[in-house]
Amino acid sequence: MDVFIFIVAIVFIANYFSYKKEMAKLGTKVDHVEDNATQKELENIKQRLIVLERIVTDKQYDLNSQLSDLDK
C-alpha cells in the first residue's frame, strides 16, 4: 500500500510540474500576441498623429474659414 501511495504521489508531482511548464509556455505566447497587438495599435496611432500634424501645420488648411462656412 505504501508503494502505491508513493507512485501516486510521484505521478501527481510530475503532472503538476508538467502543467506549470505548459502554463508558462502559454503565458509567453499570450504576452507575445498582446505585444504584437500593442505594436500594431501604436503604429496606427503614430500614422494618425502624422496626419493630424500635417493638417495643423498646413498653411492652406484654414480651419477658421471652414468653421465660418459651416455657420452660414
Secondary structure, DSSP 8 states (H G I E B T S, - for coil): -HHHHHHHHHHHHHHHHHHHHHHHHHHHHHHHHHHHHHHHHHHHHHHHHHHHHHHHH-TT--HHHHHHHHH-
